[in-house]
């Protein structure tokens, strides 16, 4: 509970990343603590805001992305469902798409915004617990989170949804999302135009 939202979002910047080595037997070794760890241990480090990198012990390749993905699969298999099925389908459908390169930046901005609002929610709960209405500030933050996630889920939909009534005024993150959305739409239109022109030349 003592770490800041920035630490939770990007790791504790005062400490270097912990180096984890993965061996052929799939065991993970924490070089800082000189002990073997599990995926659950690494998930705990993420929640505590401690950054780490994972290297293949034999080749030296950085396999952090793959290990983080394994952690997500492990959490989902325990019934802690966080990723909606429609979102997973959309995400899978974007692999190999000509506009795939825009997706990581968009998701990074969206999740960064959500993380900051999550911290606001925690603070609202802590402040409200001393007052008469323990949920006084929680409802508004929840509405903001829902509005942000609605925008996140609708970006790659062919039928974008309008912002929900009562959504907060556009923040810097929201403006960045709108710019990315406009770039995505323009790129799709350009791609469709090129395909039409190619089809006309072939006919």
C-alpha positions in Angstrom: 0.0 0.0 0.0 3.0 2.3 0.4 4.1 2.5 -3.2 2.9 5.2 -5.6 0.8 4.8 -8.7 3.9 5.6 -10.8 5.7 2.8 -9.0 2.9 0.4 -9.6 2.6 1.4 -13.3 6.3 1.3 -14.3 8.1 -0.3 -11.4 10.2 1.1 -8.6 12.6 3.5 -10.4 15.0 3.8 -7.5 16.1 0.2 -7.9 17.5 -1.6 -11.0 15.4 -4.3 -12.5 15.8 -7.7 -10.9 17.5 -10.2 -13.3 15.7 -13.5 -13.6 17.3 -16.4 -15.5 15.2 -19.1 -17.0 16.9 -22.5 -17.3 16.2 -25.4 -19.7 14.2 -27.2 -17.0 11.9 -24.1 -17.0 13.0 -23.1 -13.5 13.3 -19.4 -12.9 16.2 -18.1 -10.8 16.2 -14.7 -9.1 19.8 -13.5 -9.2 19.2 -10.8 -6.6 17.8 -13.1 -4.0 19.9 -16.1 -5.1 16.9 -18.4 -5.1 14.4 -20.1 -7.5 11.1 -18.4 -8.0 7.7 -19.3 -9.5 5.5 -17.4 -11.9 3.3 -16.5 -8.9 6.4 -14.9 -7.2 7.0 -12.8 -10.3 3.3 -11.8 -10.3 3.8 -10.6 -6.7 6.8 -8.6 -7.8 4.7 -6.9 -10.5 2.0 -6.0 -7.9 4.6 -4.6 -5.6 5.9 -2.3 -8.3 9.3 -4.1 -8.6 10.6 -4.3 -12.2 12.4 -7.4 -13.5 13.8 -8.7 -16.7 14.0 -12.4 -17.7 16.8 -13.9 -19.8 17.2 -17.3 -21.2 20.1 -18.8 -19.2 21.6 -20.5 -22.3 21.1 -18.1 -25.1 21.0 -14.8 -23.1 17.9 -13.7 -25.1 15.4 -11.4 -23.3 12.3 -13.4 -22.8 10.5 -11.0 -20.5 7.5 -10.6 -22.8 6.9 -14.3 -23.0 7.1 -14.8 -19.3 4.7 -11.9 -18.6 2.3 -13.5 -21.0 2.7 -16.8 -19.1 1.8 -15.0 -15.9 -1.4 -13.7 -17.5 -2.4 -17.2 -18.7 -1.7 -18.6 -15.3 -3.9 -15.9 -13.6 -6.7 -16.5 -16.1 -6.5 -20.3 -15.5 -7.1 -19.8 -11.8 -10.5 -18.2 -12.6 -9.3 -14.6 -12.1 -10.8 -13.6 -15.3 -9.7 -10.1 -16.2 -9.7 -10.1 -20.1 -13.2 -10.1 -21.7 -13.6 -12.7 -24.5 -14.6 -10.0 -27.1 -11.4 -8.1 -26.2 -9.3 -11.3 -26.6 -10.9 -12.0 -30.0 -10.2 -8.5 -31.2 -6.7 -8.7 -30.0 -6.0 -12.0 -31.7 -7.6 -10.6 -34.9 -5.1 -7.7 -34.9 -2.1 -10.0 -35.2 -0.7 -9.7 -38.7 -2.9 -6.7 -39.5 -1.2 -4.0 -41.5 -2.0 -1.6 -38.6 -0.7 -3.9 -35.9 2.1 -1.4 -35.0 -0.5 1.1 -33.6 -1.9 -1.3 -31.1 0.9 -1.5 -28.5 1.1 2.3 -28.1 -2.7 2.6 -27.8 -2.9 -0.2 -25.1 0.0 1.4 -23.2 -1.8 4.8 -23.1 -5.1 3.2 -22.2 -3.7 1.1 -19.4 -1.6 3.9 -18.1 -4.7 6.0 -17.8 -6.6 3.2 -16.1 -3.7 2.7 -13.6 -3.8 6.3 -12.6 -7.6 6.2 -12.1 -7.2 3.0 -10.1 -4.9 4.9 -7.7 -7.6 7.7 -7.4 -10.1 5.0 -6.5 -7.9 3.7 -3.7 -7.4 7.2 -2.3 -11.1 7.9 -2.5 -11.9 4.7 -0.5 -9.3 5.6 2.2 -10.6 9.2 2.5 -14.2 8.2 2.5 -13.8 5.5 5.2 -13.5 8.3 7.8 -16.7 10.0 6.6 -20.4 9.4 6.9 -20.8 7.9 3.4 -17.9 5.4 2.8 -18.7 5.3 -1.0 -18.9 9.1 -1.5 -16.1 9.6 -4.0 -16.0 6.0 -5.3 -19.0 6.2 -7.6 -17.6 9.1 -9.7 -14.2 7.4 -10.1 -15.9 4.2 -11.1 -17.9 6.0 -13.8 -14.6 7.5 -15.1 -13.0 4.1 -15.3 -16.0 2.6 -17.1 -16.0 5.5 -19.6 -12.3 5.0 -20.3 -12.7 1.3 -20.8 -15.6 1.8 -23.1 -13.4 4.1 -25.2 -10.6 1.5 -25.1 -12.8 -1.4 -26.2 -14.5 0.6 -29.0 -11.3 1.9 -30.7 -10.9 -1.1 -33.0 -14.6 -1.8 -33.4 -16.1 -1.1 -36.8 -19.0 0.6 -35.1 -17.4 3.0 -32.5 -19.7 3.8 -29.5 -20.3 7.3 -28.4 -18.9 8.3 -25.0 -21.3 7.5 -22.1 -23.3 10.3 -20.6 -21.5 11.9 -17.7 -18.1 10.9 -18.9 -15.3 13.2 -17.7 -13.8 16.0 -19.7 -11.1 14.8 -22.1 -7.7 14.4 -20.3 -4.3 14.4 -21.9 -4.5 10.6 -22.2 -8.0 10.8 -23.8 -6.7 13.3 -26.3 -3.8 11.0 -27.2 -6.3 8.2 -27.7 -8.4 10.3 -30.0 -5.3 11.2 -32.0 -4.4 7.5 -32.3 -8.0 6.7 -33.3 -7.9 9.3 -36.0 -4.5 8.0 -37.3 -6.0 4.5 -37.3 -9.0 5.6 -39.3 -6.9 7.5 -41.8 -4.6 4.6 -42.3 -7.5 2.2 -42.9 -9.1 4.6 -45.4 -5.7 5.0 -47.2 -5.3 1.2 -47.3 -8.9 0.7 -48.7 -8.2 3.3 -51.3 -4.9 1.6 -52.4 -6.8 -1.7 -52.6 -9.5 -0.2 -54.8 -6.9 1.4 -57.1 -5.1 -1.9 -57.4 -8.3 -3.7 -58.2 -9.2 -1.1 -60.9 -5.8 -1.6 -62.5 -6.1 -5.3 -62.6 -9.6 -5.2 -64.2 
